[in-house]
């Protein structure tokens, strides 16, 4: 029975196995998943902003308590409403409130730590790095830029450009470089080094060199991607002292230093350093960015008073039997109680800590300002085009490079006689222009309506910070075409793209579509070679 016959009789129609139906199903499924991911990211970011702005989320290791953000009053005093709202915490190890009380009574940081962790020895850890899982960016492409530029996939990404990294199962990453966070695609490729490195890999670097997540926070050190049970995860790798610049003011009020509590901040720095270096939560990261571990919002809450506490205790850790102690602490009011340190876990010895891996040397030359076609030639679309007969076949000559489908669900390329669409589920399929316009109506935008970037997701929305399908700008001039670079030299050559279909979560693999609109809508112009 055909679908038409089924409609007449009222019977259930047979499944539609056509290419068009498979494209519809795949695109609808991808769009639904992307909308869910987008909504979840926004929900988590709103919760995080509420924690940092509207309310004070008093972080504790192994728990969380919420207090109204009420200012402190009087030198050497804590706000009673804050203390009452803080609740009991888990009560294990140092009480942050009790540490403040002891500091205002004249206790030193060493004395505070000795009170809460009796029998622990104070030791020194050399320079070392930590890796922090940034759970707020779980299941997201890493979209990153820096005001001083950065290095990714052996290439220099200059100021005004952004890199988009999506992890691959082999431990590498697919990389897309765009103008700004959501502009035209300049380059795409793959790499076995899934990290975006800052301009200078050293510690305590100025804010202009920090890496910034599009529509997100700023971070010291490097940002990278990996897969956690098949899902994308973002990791921040940085010097432990840089990490503490973000943790200490997120865990304890920095203005306690102005109220006689500077020694409490110093005790907090030692406890937080010990806790982080004793942690080993994941195969790819020691710790996380939430109160399940220690609150770490990147550079968002950095404060000079907390930085003084970190710098004045640099390298200091608490130990038991030569191993770094996992020093739990909480916001427990009422002073808290000392803990039996034998009930706390321990981590490595200071000698067993891993030092920072060497950052790759930045290439001498700037990133290309136009798409580099040398990396193409073996994509799923290229293979399908060759199978169809290439330029001598029914599709004829290409009318521009590959471009992204809405929501990054795949790629497409225009030809004189049709279109090839590629998605991870379908592989590469030949469709007509009308089919493409149903999926990506933005492609019909004429060059006369502007050369800016249009939103790629349905309903005028777009996944934050990711490359969108560009509206077609005017074709490059002959001079522009002549300035296109050839293959990258050996020092800066990226890994070539593979021939497998593009992953649905990738930040994209395509250069921008420098064409006008398609025949039947508005005839496109042949893009220069």
N, C-alpha and C positions, 0 to 999 in steps of 0.2 A: 504494500500500500504506500502510495506517495504521500507527502505532507499535505498536498492539495486535496487528495481523496479523504485523508483523515479529517481535514477541516470541514468537508461537506457532511461526513457521517457523524462527526462528534467523537470519533475514536481518538485514542492517544496517538500522536504522530510518531513516526520512527525517529531515532536519533539522527541529527544532522551532523554528518562527518565531513562536511566540506571544509576546504581551507578557510573560507570566510567565517564559518561558525567557530572553527578552532581559534582563529584570531580573536573573534569577539569574546570567547570564553576566557582566553588567556589574558587579554587586556582587562576584562572586567575583574578577574581574580586578582591581578596585580594591583589594579587601582584600589580595590577593597583593602588589600593588605597594606598598601602605602597609606591610605587614609587612617587605618587603625594605628599604624606606627607613628604617623604625624600627630594624631590626637594624643597618644600615650606620651610622646616626647613633650608636647605642650603642657599636658597635665603635670608631668614630673617637674618641668621647669617652673610652673606656677607654684607647685608645692615648695620647691626649693627657694623661690623668691620669697614666699610667705615665711619660710623658716628664717631667712636672713634679714627680712625687712619688717614685716608686720608683727611677727612673733619672734621670740628668742627660742630656738630649739637648743636646749641645753644638752650638748652631746655627752654621752657616757659610753664607755666600751661595754657593749652587750646590752644596751638599752637606750631609751630616749625619753626625755621629759620636756614639756613645753611650758614656758613662762611668758607672761606679758612683758613686752619690752618697756620697762619702766626705768628711768634714769636713777643712778645712785646719788645719794645725798650725804654730804658731810665727809670730811677727811677721816679715813680709817673706819668707815661704817659701810655696811651693805644695806641695800634697800630691803625692808622687811617684806614687802609684797613679792619681790623677786625670790627671796629665800623661801617664803611659804609656798609659792607656786612651783618651785623647783622640784618638790617632792623628795622622796627618799633616795632616788637613784638605785643602783644595785648595791651600793655600799661596800664594794670590794676595792681595797687599795685606797689611794689618796682621795680625800674629799676636796674638791676644788674650793668649796665654800670654807671648809676647815683650813685649807692652806692659806686662804686670804686672811682669816682670823689670826692664824699664827704669825703671818708676815707682819700684820699691823701691830702685833704684840712684840715684835722685835726678832722673830725667828729668821734664820737664814734659809736659803733654798736647801742646803745640805741638811740642816736640822729638820726641815719639814719632811724631806724624803726619808731621813733616818727614823722619824716618828711613824710614818705610815708603812714603811718597808723595813722593819727591824731585821738586822743581820745581812742586808744586801750590801755588796761592796760597790764603790764608785770606781768605774773604769773608763777607759778612753778607746773610742773606735776611730780609726783613720777615715780619710775621705772615702765615701762609698755612695752608691746610687740606690735608689728604690724605684720600683715600678708600681704604679697605682692604677688600679682599674677604675676608670671613670664611668660609673654605672649610669649616670645621667645621659650618656650617649650610647647606651646599649642598643643594638639592632639598628644602628645608624651608620651611614657613610661618614667618614671623618672629613670634614670640610674646613680647611685651615689656611691661614695667611699670616703674614707678619709685616709690620711697617718697615722692617729692615731686610726683608726677603728671607728666604729659607732654602734648604736643599732637599730634594726628593728625587728618588730614582736616578741619582747621579747627575741631576740637572739643577740649575739655579732658577728658582722661582722668585722673581723680583717683586718689589713693592707694587701694589696695584693688581697683583695676580693672586690666585688662590689655587691650592692643590686639593683634590678630592681623592681619598684613598678608600678602597674596598678590599678587605682581606680575601685571599684565595686559599683553597684547602691545602696547598703545598707550603704554606707559611709566608708567601709573598703577598703582593698587592697589585691590583689594577689601579692605575693612576690617571687622572684627568687634570689638566691645568687649564684654568679659565681666566678670562679678564674679570677681575672682581670675584665675588662669591657666586654670582649667577649669570655671568656674561658669556660671550662667545668662547667656544673651546679652542685653545691654542695648540694643545698637544695631548696625545693619549698614548699609553703604553703599559707595560707590566714590569715588575721589578721583584727581585728576591729580597730586597731590603724594605720592609713595610713601614718605614719611619719617615716622618718629616722632621728634619734637623734644623735648629736655629742657626742664625748667621755665625754665632760664636758659641761653642759647646761648653764654655766655662760656667762656673757657678756665680751667683749674685750679679747677674747681668742687668742692664737697665731695661726699663719697661718697653722701649722701642724695639728691643730684640725678642720680646716674649712672643710665643706662638698664640694666635687667637683663633678660636673656633667661630665660624660664621654664625651669627645670632646666638653666641654663647659666651663663655668665660675666656680669660687669658691664662696661660700656663708658662711657667719656666721649664727649661729642658726640652726634650723631644716628645713628640706625640706620634703614636703608632697604632696599627690595627692588627688584630688577630681574630681567630674564630674560637668561640666558646660553644661547644656542642653544636657546631655548624652555624652559629649566629655571630654577626659582627660584634666585636668588643673593641673599645678604645682604651689605650694605655698611655699614661704619662710617665716617662722615664726622666729622672732628675736627681741631682745631688740631694742627699738627705737633709742638709742644712737649708737648701732652697725649699724643700717640701715643708719643713717646719715653719718657714715664714708664712705659709698659708694655714697650717694646722693650729698653731698656738693661738692666734687671735680669733679663730673660729671655735675653739674649745673653751677659751677663758676670756673674759672681758679685758681688752687691752687697757682701758682707762682705770683699771685697778692699780696700775702703776702710779697714777696720780693721787691715789687715796691711801698710799702706804703699802700697797700690795705688790711691789716690784719683785720681791723675792718669791712670791707665789707664782708669778709668771715664769721665773727662772726654774722653779721646781716643775712647772708644767712642761717646759721645754725639755728637760731631762727625761721626764716620764714619757712624753710623746715620742722622743727619739728612741728610747729603749723599746717601747711598744712596737714601733714600726720596724725596727731592725730585727726583732724577735719573731715577727709575723712571717707566715708563708701560706697564704690563702689559696693561691691558684698556681698552676704550672707556669703561667706567664707573668704573674704579678704577685708581690708580697702582700699587698693590702688593697683596700678600696677607699672610696671617697665619702662614705656615709657613716652614720653613727654605729653601724654594724662593726666598723673598724675605728677610724677616727675621722671627724668631719674635716673635709678638705675641699674648699671651693676654688682651688687655683689661687690666683693673685687677688681675688675680689675683696678679701677682708684684710689684706696686709696692712700693718700698722707699725710705725717706727718704734713704739714702745715694746711691742711684741718682738720686733726684730732685734732690739737690744738684748732681750732675754735669750734669744737663740744664739746670737753672736757671742755673748759672754759665757755661754756654757758649751761652746762648740765641741762636738765629739764626746761629751760626757754621757755615759750610760750606767744603768744599774745592772749588777751581775750577781749570779749565784753559782758558785763552783766554777768560775771562769766563763760561764755562758751568759749571754745577755738575757735579762729578765723581761718577761712580757708583763709590764707594769700596768695592770688594770687601774682605772680610776673612774670617778663619777662625780656628779654634782650633789652628792648626798649632803643635806644640811645637818646642823647640829654637831659638826666637827668630824663625824665619821670615826672609824676605829682602825687601828693597825691591823695588817693582814699577815698571816703566816706565809712567808714567801715560798715555802715548799709546796703550797697549794697552787702556785702560779706556774705556768708553762715557761720554758726557757727556749731560746733560739740558738744560733751559732755563737761561737767565740768571736771576738773581734778579728782574729787572724783569719777566720773562715769567711768573712764578708767579702762579697765580690766588689772589686773596684769598677769604675765606669768603663764601659767599652769605648774604644777609640771612635770618635765621630768621623764620618767620611770627609775627605778634603773637598771643599766646594770647588766646582769647575771654574775656570778662569773667565769664561765668556758668559754673557747674559743669556737668558732663555730666549728662544725664538719668539718673534712677535706675530708670526703667522703660522697656520697649520703646517706641520711637517709631514708631507705625504710619503716620505721614505719608509715610515713605519707601517704602511698599509700593503695590501697585496695578498693576504691570506686569511681575511676575515670570512665569516660564514656567508656574507653577502657576496664577497669576491668569488668564493667557490661556486655559489649558485649561479652567478653571472657567467662564469666560465662554462659551467655545465649547459647553460642555455644557448651557447654559441658565441658569447662575447659580443663585440661590436657588430659582427656579421650576423648575429641571431636576431630574433624578433624584438629584443629590447633596444638594440642599437647602442649608440654612444651614451656614456654617463653624462648627466647634466649637473654634476656637483659631487662633493664628497659625502660620506655617510654622515647622518645626523641622528640625534636622539629622538626616540618616541616620547610622548608625554609620560611623566612619572618615571622615566628611566627604565621602562619595561623592555626596551630593546632599541634597535636602530633601524633606519631605513635609508634607501638611496634612490634618487630619481634617475630615470633613463628616458630617452626619447620615446620608447614604446611601452613604458610601464614603470612599475616600482617593485623593488625587492624589500621586504620587511623581514627582520630577523629577531626572534625572541628565544630565550633559553628553552621554553617548552616546545615551541613549534619548529625550531631551526629556522631556515631561510625559506620564504614563500614568495612567489611572484604574484602580485595583485595589480589591479588597475588604479588609476588616479582617484576615482570615486571612492574606492575602498579605503585608500589612504586618508582622504579628507574626512571620512566618517570617524576614523580613529584619531587623526591629528588635524582638526580644522584650522589650527594655527598656520599650517603650511600654505593655506590660500591667501594669507596676508600679503598684499602686494608691496613691492619695494617703495611705492609712492607713499605708503602710510607710515613710513619711518623705518629706520634700520635698527631700532632698539630690540631688546630681548622681550619676548612675550612669555607669559606664564604658561607652563607646560601641563599642569595637572588640570583635571576636569573642574568646571565651575569657577575658573579664574584663580584657583589656588595652586600652590606649588610646594613640594617638599622643601623645608627651609634649608637655605645654604647650599643647594645643589644646582648643577648645571641645567638650564632649561633649554627647550628647543628655540633657537633664535629665529626672529622674524628675518626674512631675507634682506640683507643690505644690497646696495648696488654691486654689480660684479667688480672684482679688482681690475684696476687699469693694467695696461701692458707693463708699466714700470713696476707696479706692485708684484705682478707675476714674475718679473725678472729678478726681484729681490728675494724670492722664496729660497730658503736654504736647501742645500742638498742633504745627503745623509749625514748624520752627526758623526763627528770624529770619534776615535776610539776612546778618548778620555771621558767623553760625556755621552756616549751612545747609550740609549735606553734599551732594555730588553724588548725584543720584537713581540708584537701581539700574537696570541695563539690563534689556531684556526677554529677553536670551539666556539659555540654561541656565547654571547655575552651574558654574564650572570645578572639575574633580575635585580639584585641589590647593588650592582655596580654603579659608580658615579657616572658612568657613560664611557663610550669608547670612540665617540665621533667628533670630528672637526665640525665647525659650524657650516650650515647650508648656505653658501654664498651663491644662491640662485634667486631668480624671480619666481613667480608662481607657475604652476604646472599647466599644460595644455588643457583646454576646457574650462579653465578658471582664468588664468592669464599666462600666456606662453612664457616659459623661462628662457633665459639666455644661457648659451654655452659657457660654462665656467672655464677660465684659462687653465691650461694643463698644469 
